[in-house]
Structures are given as C-alpha cells and as structure tokens.
Amino acid sequence: MSRPVHAKKEVEQALRHAESQGWRIVVGGGHCWGKMYCPFNDADCRCGERCITSVWSTPKNPGNFARQLKRVVDHCTGSSETDTAAKGGEEQ
C-alpha cells in the first residue's frame, strides 16, 4: 500500500525526492502529517541519533519547507559517506 499524497505539491515533490534517496516516509503519529526516516544508521549523523524529520501538513510557506526537507536529505552525513565510498576515496 502506498502512502497518502501530501496536499502541498512542493512538499510532495520533496517527499518523492526523499523516497528516491531511500528515505522512509511514515504518515500519522502525533502533531505532524508524518515523518521522514533516514535509511542510514550512522553514529556521526545527527549526534548519533538516526535522522528523523517531521513533515508538517500545513507549513507556513510550502516552497521554503519543501527546500528545507530536500536540504535535510541532500546533506545527510550517511548519504554523503556512501557517495564518497562509491567514488572510491575520501573527500578533501
């Protein structure tokens, strides 16, 4: 079963970007629309805690919120280490 579509198109695009990078989207559970969970369990990521980001149902500015979600996904330390390992070396 697929997840429900987010009402704000910009946020939905950001969620699809996250899913394409392996992030898991869980809808419901608390005061937010859902949560994004990082696929990497890296000790350096977010001070040793797994990356979890709340997804709000009615953000004040959907465009800015969508960019923020994409930034979380794109700057996750687990994904950057994986990209570096795939390239065959360390970043300098």
CNS distance restraints for C-alpha pairs under 8 A (distance, minus, plus):
assign (resid   3 and name CA) (resid  25 and name CA) 7.79 0.50 0.50
assign (resid   3 and name CA) (resid  26 and name CA) 7.75 0.50 0.50
assign (resid   3 and name CA) (resid  27 and name CA) 7.09 0.50 0.50
assign (resid   4 and name CA) (resid  27 and name CA) 7.61 0.50 0.50
assign (resid   5 and name CA) (resid  12 and name CA) 6.63 0.50 0.50
assign (resid   6 and name CA) (resid  11 and name CA) 6.74 0.50 0.50
assign (resid   6 and name CA) (resid  12 and name CA) 5.21 0.50 0.50
assign (resid   6 and name CA) (resid  57 and name CA) 7.38 0.50 0.50
assign (resid   7 and name CA) (resid  11 and name CA) 7.98 0.50 0.50
assign (resid   7 and name CA) (resid  12 and name CA) 7.39 0.50 0.50
assign (resid   7 and name CA) (resid  57 and name CA) 7.45 0.50 0.50
assign (resid   8 and name CA) (resid  12 and name CA) 6.22 0.50 0.50
assign (resid   8 and name CA) (resid  58 and name CA) 7.93 0.50 0.50
assign (resid   8 and name CA) (resid  62 and name CA) 6.64 0.50 0.50
assign (resid   9 and name CA) (resid  13 and name CA) 6.23 0.50 0.50
assign (resid  10 and name CA) (resid  14 and name CA) 6.42 0.50 0.50
assign (resid  10 and name CA) (resid  62 and name CA) 6.25 0.50 0.50
assign (resid  10 and name CA) (resid  63 and name CA) 5.80 0.50 0.50
assign (resid  10 and name CA) (resid  66 and name CA) 5.71 0.50 0.50
assign (resid  11 and name CA) (resid  15 and name CA) 6.18 0.50 0.50
assign (resid  11 and name CA) (resid  62 and name CA) 6.36 0.50 0.50
assign (resid  11 and name CA) (resid  63 and name CA) 7.30 0.50 0.50
assign (resid  11 and name CA) (resid  65 and name CA) 7.05 0.50 0.50
assign (resid  11 and name CA) (resid  66 and name CA) 4.67 0.50 0.50
assign (resid  11 and name CA) (resid  69 and name CA) 7.96 0.50 0.50
assign (resid  12 and name CA) (resid  16 and name CA) 6.23 0.50 0.50
assign (resid  13 and name CA) (resid  17 and name CA) 6.24 0.50 0.50
assign (resid  13 and name CA) (resid  66 and name CA) 7.68 0.50 0.50
assign (resid  14 and name CA) (resid  18 and name CA) 6.26 0.50 0.50
assign (resid  14 and name CA) (resid  66 and name CA) 5.45 0.50 0.50
assign (resid  14 and name CA) (resid  67 and name CA) 7.31 0.50 0.50
assign (resid  14 and name CA) (resid  69 and name CA) 6.31 0.50 0.50
assign (resid  14 and name CA) (resid  70 and name CA) 5.67 0.50 0.50
assign (resid  15 and name CA) (resid  19 and name CA) 6.21 0.50 0.50
assign (resid  15 and name CA) (resid  25 and name CA) 7.53 0.50 0.50
assign (resid  15 and name CA) (resid  69 and name CA) 7.71 0.50 0.50
assign (resid  16 and name CA) (resid  20 and name CA) 6.14 0.50 0.50
assign (resid  17 and name CA) (resid  21 and name CA) 6.50 0.50 0.50
assign (resid  17 and name CA) (resid  70 and name CA) 7.15 0.50 0.50
assign (resid  18 and name CA) (resid  22 and name CA) 6.56 0.50 0.50
assign (resid  18 and name CA) (resid  23 and name CA) 5.22 0.50 0.50
assign (resid  18 and name CA) (resid  24 and name CA) 7.70 0.50 0.50
assign (resid  18 and name CA) (resid  36 and name CA) 7.86 0.50 0.50
assign (resid  18 and name CA) (resid  70 and name CA) 7.02 0.50 0.50
assign (resid  18 and name CA) (resid  73 and name CA) 6.09 0.50 0.50
assign (resid  19 and name CA) (resid  23 and name CA) 4.81 0.50 0.50
assign (resid  19 and name CA) (resid  24 and name CA) 6.20 0.50 0.50
assign (resid  19 and name CA) (resid  25 and name CA) 7.26 0.50 0.50
assign (resid  21 and name CA) (resid  73 and name CA) 7.62 0.50 0.50
assign (resid  22 and name CA) (resid  38 and name CA) 7.44 0.50 0.50
assign (resid  22 and name CA) (resid  39 and name CA) 5.88 0.50 0.50
assign (resid  23 and name CA) (resid  36 and name CA) 6.41 0.50 0.50
assign (resid  23 and name CA) (resid  37 and name CA) 5.55 0.50 0.50
assign (resid  23 and name CA) (resid  38 and name CA) 4.97 0.50 0.50
assign (resid  23 and name CA) (resid  39 and name CA) 5.37 0.50 0.50
assign (resid  23 and name CA) (resid  73 and name CA) 7.97 0.50 0.50
assign (resid  24 and name CA) (resid  36 and name CA) 5.68 0.50 0.50
assign (resid  24 and name CA) (resid  37 and name CA) 5.05 0.50 0.50
assign (resid  24 and name CA) (resid  38 and name CA) 6.70 0.50 0.50
assign (resid  24 and name CA) (resid  39 and name CA) 7.03 0.50 0.50
assign (resid  25 and name CA) (resid  34 and name CA) 6.97 0.50 0.50
assign (resid  25 and name CA) (resid  35 and name CA) 5.78 0.50 0.50
assign (resid  25 and name CA) (resid  36 and name CA) 4.65 0.50 0.50
assign (resid  25 and name CA) (resid  37 and name CA) 6.39 0.50 0.50
assign (resid  26 and name CA) (resid  34 and name CA) 5.42 0.50 0.50
assign (resid  26 and name CA) (resid  35 and name CA) 5.32 0.50 0.50
assign (resid  26 and name CA) (resid  36 and name CA) 6.51 0.50 0.50
assign (resid  26 and name CA) (resid  37 and name CA) 7.86 0.50 0.50
assign (resid  27 and name CA) (resid  33 and name CA) 5.94 0.50 0.50
assign (resid  27 and name CA) (resid  34 and name CA) 3.96 0.50 0.50
assign (resid  27 and name CA) (resid  35 and name CA) 6.45 0.50 0.50
assign (resid  28 and name CA) (resid  32 and name CA) 6.82 0.50 0.50
assign (resid  28 and name CA) (resid  33 and name CA) 5.48 0.50 0.50
assign (resid  28 and name CA) (resid  34 and name CA) 4.89 0.50 0.50
assign (resid  28 and name CA) (resid  35 and name CA) 7.84 0.50 0.50
assign (resid  29 and name CA) (resid  33 and name CA) 7.76 0.50 0.50
assign (resid  29 and name CA) (resid  34 and name CA) 6.80 0.50 0.50
assign (resid  32 and name CA) (resid  54 and name CA) 6.47 0.50 0.50
assign (resid  32 and name CA) (resid  55 and name CA) 6.03 0.50 0.50
assign (resid  32 and name CA) (resid  56 and name CA) 4.94 0.50 0.50
assign (resid  32 and name CA) (resid  57 and name CA) 6.32 0.50 0.50
assign (resid  33 and name CA) (resid  54 and name CA) 7.73 0.50 0.50
assign (resid  33 and name CA) (resid  55 and name CA) 5.62 0.50 0.50
assign (resid  33 and name CA) (resid  56 and name CA) 5.13 0.50 0.50
assign (resid  33 and name CA) (resid  57 and name CA) 4.78 0.50 0.50
assign (resid  34 and name CA) (resid  54 and name CA) 6.12 0.50 0.50
assign (resid  34 and name CA) (resid  55 and name CA) 5.11 0.50 0.50
assign (resid  34 and name CA) (resid  56 and name CA) 6.98 0.50 0.50
assign (resid  34 and name CA) (resid  57 and name CA) 8.00 0.50 0.50
assign (resid  35 and name CA) (resid  52 and name CA) 6.61 0.50 0.50
assign (resid  35 and name CA) (resid  53 and name CA) 5.52 0.50 0.50
assign (resid  35 and name CA) (resid  54 and name CA) 4.48 0.50 0.50
assign (resid  35 and name CA) (resid  55 and name CA) 5.35 0.50 0.50
assign (resid  36 and name CA) (resid  51 and name CA) 7.99 0.50 0.50
assign (resid  36 and name CA) (resid  52 and name CA) 5.60 0.50 0.50
assign (resid  36 and name CA) (resid  53 and name CA) 5.12 0.50 0.50
assign (resid  36 and name CA) (resid  54 and name CA) 6.43 0.50 0.50
assign (resid  36 and name CA) (resid  55 and name CA) 7.09 0.50 0.50
assign (resid  37 and name CA) (resid  50 and name CA) 7.57 0.50 0.50
assign (resid  37 and name CA) (resid  51 and name CA) 5.96 0.50 0.50
assign (resid  37 and name CA) (resid  52 and name CA) 4.78 0.50 0.50
assign (resid  37 and name CA) (resid  53 and name CA) 6.76 0.50 0.50
assign (resid  38 and name CA) (resid  50 and name CA) 6.62 0.50 0.50
assign (resid  38 and name CA) (resid  51 and name CA) 5.08 0.50 0.50
assign (resid  38 and name CA) (resid  52 and name CA) 6.42 0.50 0.50
assign (resid  38 and name CA) (resid  73 and name CA) 7.91 0.50 0.50
assign (resid  40 and name CA) (resid  50 and name CA) 7.39 0.50 0.50
assign (resid  40 and name CA) (resid  78 and name CA) 5.48 0.50 0.50
assign (resid  40 and name CA) (resid  79 and name CA) 7.31 0.50 0.50
assign (resid  41 and name CA) (resid  45 and name CA) 7.62 0.50 0.50
assign (resid  41 and name CA) (resid  49 and name CA) 7.85 0.50 0.50
assign (resid  41 and name CA) (resid  50 and name CA) 5.68 0.50 0.50
assign (resid  41 and name CA) (resid  78 and name CA) 7.41 0.50 0.50
assign (resid  42 and name CA) (resid  48 and name CA) 6.77 0.50 0.50
assign (resid  42 and name CA) (resid  49 and name CA) 7.81 0.50 0.50
assign (resid  42 and name CA) (resid  50 and name CA) 6.99 0.50 0.50
assign (resid  42 and name CA) (resid  77 and name CA) 7.79 0.50 0.50
assign (resid  42 and name CA) (resid  78 and name CA) 5.90 0.50 0.50
assign (resid  43 and name CA) (resid  47 and name CA) 7.02 0.50 0.50
assign (resid  43 and name CA) (resid  48 and name CA) 4.22 0.50 0.50
assign (resid  43 and name CA) (resid  49 and name CA) 6.91 0.50 0.50
assign (resid  43 and name CA) (resid  50 and name CA) 8.00 0.50 0.50
assign (resid  44 and name CA) (resid  48 and name CA) 5.27 0.50 0.50
assign (resid  44 and name CA) (resid  77 and name CA) 7.24 0.50 0.50
assign (resid  45 and name CA) (resid  49 and name CA) 6.41 0.50 0.50
assign (resid  45 and name CA) (resid  50 and name CA) 6.55 0.50 0.50
assign (resid  45 and name CA) (resid  51 and name CA) 6.79 0.50 0.50
assign (resid  45 and name CA) (resid  76 and name CA) 7.06 0.50 0.50
assign (resid  45 and name CA) (resid  77 and name CA) 5.58 0.50 0.50
assign (resid  45 and name CA) (resid  78 and name CA) 6.51 0.50 0.50
assign (resid  46 and name CA) (resid  50 and name CA) 6.62 0.50 0.50
assign (resid  46 and name CA) (resid  51 and name CA) 6.21 0.50 0.50
assign (resid  51 and name CA) (resid  76 and name CA) 7.79 0.50 0.50
assign (resid  53 and name CA) (resid  69 and name CA) 7.85 0.50 0.50
assign (resid  53 and name CA) (resid  72 and name CA) 8.00 0.50 0.50
assign (resid  58 and name CA) (resid  62 and name CA) 7.67 0.50 0.50
assign (resid  59 and name CA) (resid  65 and name CA) 6.60 0.50 0.50
assign (resid  61 and name CA) (resid  65 and name CA) 6.18 0.50 0.50
assign (resid  62 and name CA) (resid  66 and name CA) 5.96 0.50 0.50
assign (resid  63 and name CA) (resid  67 and name CA) 6.33 0.50 0.50
assign (resid  64 and name CA) (resid  68 and name CA) 6.20 0.50 0.50
assign (resid  65 and name CA) (resid  69 and name CA) 6.30 0.50 0.50
assign (resid  66 and name CA) (resid  70 and name CA) 6.29 0.50 0.50
assign (resid  67 and name CA) (resid  71 and name CA) 6.08 0.50 0.50
assign (resid  68 and name CA) (resid  72 and name CA) 6.35 0.50 0.50
assign (resid  69 and name CA) (resid  73 and name CA) 6.50 0.50 0.50
assign (resid  70 and name CA) (resid  74 and name CA) 6.00 0.50 0.50
assign (resid  71 and name CA) (resid  75 and name CA) 5.81 0.50 0.50
assign (resid  72 and name CA) (resid  76 and name CA) 6.00 0.50 0.50
assign (resid  74 and name CA) (resid  79 and name CA) 7.57 0.50 0.50
assign (resid  75 and name CA) (resid  79 and name CA) 7.58 0.50 0.50
assign (resid  75 and name CA) (resid  80 and name CA) 7.07 0.50 0.50
assign (resid  76 and name CA) (resid  80 and name CA) 6.47 0.50 0.50
assign (resid  77 and name CA) (resid  81 and name CA) 6.14 0.50 0.50
assign (resid  78 and name CA) (resid  82 and name CA) 6.29 0.50 0.50
assign (resid  79 and name CA) (resid  83 and name CA) 6.15 0.50 0.50
assign (resid  80 and name CA) (resid  84 and name CA) 6.12 0.50 0.50
assign (resid  81 and name CA) (resid  85 and name CA) 6.11 0.50 0.50
assign (resid  82 and name CA) (resid  86 and name CA) 6.10 0.50 0.50
assign (resid  83 and name CA) (resid  87 and name CA) 6.29 0.50 0.50
assign (resid  84 and name CA) (resid  88 and name CA) 6.46 0.50 0.50
assign (resid  84 and name CA) (resid  89 and name CA) 5.98 0.50 0.50
assign (resid  84 and name CA) (resid  90 and name CA) 5.91 0.50 0.50
assign (resid  84 and name CA) (resid  91 and name CA) 6.69 0.50 0.50
assign (resid  85 and name CA) (resid  89 and name CA) 5.92 0.50 0.50
assign (resid  85 and name CA) (resid  90 and name CA) 7.22 0.50 0.50
